[in-house]
Amino acid sequence: MKTFLRTLLYLSLIVWLGAEIFFPVVAAITFMTLRPDTHTAGTIVGQLLRILHGMGLVSGMVALALLALAPAWRMYKPRAVLAPMALVVLMIACTVYSQFVIIPQMERDRIAAGGAIDTTNPANQYTADFNRLHNRSELVEEAILLMGLGTVVLVAWAESSKSGS
């Protein structure tokens, strides 16, 4: 049973981090392929980001639940799961912030700019705000990825430091 539960924990982290790692590649390919039509490319990438966030929230909740229950199942000692749990909570919070704060504000700016950011003047306040939010979104996704890697390291440490039984 412990092997099954650890496998679920690892799988949840793999799904989330794998999506975080490959998302920039997919976004770059989309923009390279649709270079003349950045509006369509942006729409596709926006939808993919929403899917990524959904996957992250589900994976994060599964990982958090498994880490919270791990001491009761004698997979890890209670202290060994505190740091990974804190990182997963922060990852979830960043994902929620990106999905429910940043993306809606970017959409608001896109609509206010006439529906397509690439057709407006870069000095336009909506375009400037959209670009600022886009940069923030990238930083949030990078932070999620780094915290995810930290979580993997901490779970591996808990596994290898004889914290489990």
N, C-alpha and C positions, 0 to 999 in steps of 0.2 A: 504494500500500500504506500509506503514511504517513497518508493521509486516512482510510482504513478504520480504522486503529488508533486514531487520534485520535477518530474517531466512536465507537468502542467505549468509549474512556475517558470521553468526555463523556456517553455514554448511561448508563454505570454510575453516574456521579455524579448525573445527572438522575433516574434511577430511585430512588436512595437518598434524595436530598434532597426530591424530589417527595413521596415517601411520608412523610418526616418532617414536611413542611410541611402536608400534608393530613390526617394522622392526628388532630391535635387537633380539626379540623373534624368529621370522621367521629365521633369520640368524643362531641363535644358534641351532635351531632344524635341519636346513639343514646340518650344520656341524656335529652335533651329528649323524644324520642318515647316512650321507655319509663319516663318519670318515676316512675310508681307502682311499677314493678318494677325497682328498682336492681340486684337480684341478677342478673337476666337481662341487663340492660344491661352490667353489669360483666363477665359471662361473655363476652358478644359482644366487648367492647372488649379483654378479655384475649386472646381468640383472634386478633383483628386485630393486637394488639401482637406476638404470636408470629410472625405472617406478616410483619409489618414487619421484625422482627429477622432472619428468614430472608432476606428480600430484601436487607437491609442487609449481611448477612454475605457473600452471593454477590456483590453489587455491589462491596463493599469488596475482596474477594479479586481480582476482575477488575481493578478500578482499581489495586490494589497491584501486581499482576503486570504490567500495561501500563506503569505508571510505572517499575518496576524494569527492564523490558526496553527502555524508550524510548531510553536513551542508546546501546544497542547497535544500535538501528534508526535512529539519528541523528535522532530526533524532537526530543530536547532534550539539552542538555549535562548531564552527571552531577550537577553541583552544583545545577542548576535543579530537579531532581526530589526532592532530599533532604527539603526542608520539606513538600511535599505528601505524600510517602510517610510521613513521621512523623505528620502529621495523620490520614491514613487508618488507620495502625496504631492510633493513639489512639481513633479512631472505632470500629474493630473491637473494641478492648479494652472500651470503654464498652458496646457492644452485647452482648458476651459477658457482661459483669458484670450488665447488666440482665436478660438472658434466663436466665442460669444461676445467679444469686445472688438478685437482688431478687425476681423473679417467683415462684420456688419458696418463698421466705420469706413472701411475701404469701399464697400459696396455703395454706401451713401455718397462718398466722394465721386465714385465712378458715375453714378446717376446724375449727380449735380453738375458734373463736367460735360454732360451731354450724352452719356452712355458708353463712351469709349475714351479712356484716358489718353491713348496714343494720338488722338486727333486734336487735342487741346494744346494750348500754349503752355510750355513748361513753367512759365512764370505765374500761371493761373493758380489761385489759392487751393483749389480742389486737387489739382495735379500735384502740387507741392505736398499737401497733406497726405494724399494717396502714397506718394513716394516715401514719405517719412514713416507711414504705417507699414509699408512693404518692408522697409529696412528693419523696423521693430519686429515684424513677423519672422524675418530671417533669423534675427538674434534669439528670439524665443525658441524657434525650432532647433537652433544650435545648442541652446541651453538644455533643452529636453534631451537631445542626443548625448551630451556630455554627462548629464545626470544619469541617464540610462546606462552608460558605460560604467559610471561609478557604482551603480546598483549591481551590475553584473560582477564587478570586482569584489564588492562587499559580500554578495551571496557566495561567491567562490571562496572568499576568506572564511566565511562562516562554515562552509562545507569542509575546508581543509584544516581548519584550526581545532578540530575535534570538538566543535561546538555542538554538533549533532550527536545522536546516540548510535 
